[in-house]
């Protein structure tokens, strides 16, 4: 009944090794719904719009951030004290990108489809 555990993440993956190598493998944490209401929304990163076309806006806790292709190539990085910033995606190829945000208290990763 209760799979919530903030310390031990669950893993998802595709059983085709070439897919796993291409980014179809990751982890997620299941939290108790009663704990989510108490959480500060500024601690969570979120990209929009998804899919991105000419630009993507990130809302995150602030701090260092990176954007990678699914094969690990870094396409953008920086530091933002602001809770929100926008990146141009005009030069990005179609595909899946991973946004990683590092704050003093957490590291979060989100997928962005372009």
N, C-alpha and C positions, 0 to 999 in steps of 0.2 A: 504493500500500500504506500509506503513512504520510501522513495528513491532519492530524496534530497540529501546531498552531502556536499557542503561547500569546500571540502578539502580533497576529495578524490574525484577527478573528472572521468566521464565516460568517453569512450573512443568510438568514432564512426569511421568506416573505411569501405572501399570497394575491394573485392577479392581478386580483381585483375591487377597484377603488379604494376603494369604500365600506367593504370589509372591512379594507383596509390602514389607512384612517383610523380604524377602530374598534378597532385594537389587534392585528390579525392580521399583524403585521410585527415582527420583532425580530432579535437577533443572539445567537450562542452561540460559545463557544470550544471547540475540540477539543484535549484534552490527552492526552499520552502516558500510557497506563495505568500504566506503571512509575513515572511521576511522581506519580500520585494517591496511591499507598500512602505516600509520604513526606510528603505534605501534612498540615498540622495541621487536623483536622476543625473546630476552632473558627474557622477562617477562612471557613467556608462557611455561608451562611444557608439555612434550610429552614423552610417553614411546615407545620403539621400541626394538626388533620386536614385533608385535602383530599378532597372538598369540605368547607368549613367550614359549620357550622350556627349555633350560638349564640355560638361563640368560636373563635379561631384562636391558636395558640401559635407564636411565631417563635423559632428558635435562630439566632443570628448572632454575628458577631465583636464586637459592641458598637459604640456610636457612634450617630450620627443615623440616623433611619429615617423613611420616608414610605410611605403607602398611597394609591394613586390608582385611580380608575375607568379603564377603557380609553380613555375620551375625555379623560383628563388632569385630572379634578377630584380635588383632594386631599381625602381623607375622614378621614385620621388622620396624625399625625406626632408625633415626640418624639425623645428621646435616652435610650439605655439603656446603663448601664455593665455591666448584667447580660448574661450570654450567652443568657438566655431570658426572654421575657415573653409575656403573653397579652392579647389584645384582644377585647372584646365585639364581635360582628358582628350583634347582634340588630336594630339599626337599618339595617343594610345591605340594599339591594335585591338580588334574585337577579342573578347575573352574574359577570363576571370582574374581578378586582382585581389590581393590580400592587404588590408589596412591593419597596421599594428600601432597601438598607442601605448606609451609608457608614462604613467604618472608616478608620483612618489609612493603611492599605495597599491598600484595594480598595473598589470599588462593585459591589454585586451586586443583581440584580433577579430576582424570582420571581413567577409567576402564582399567584393564589389563587382558586379557584372557590367561590362562595357560593350 
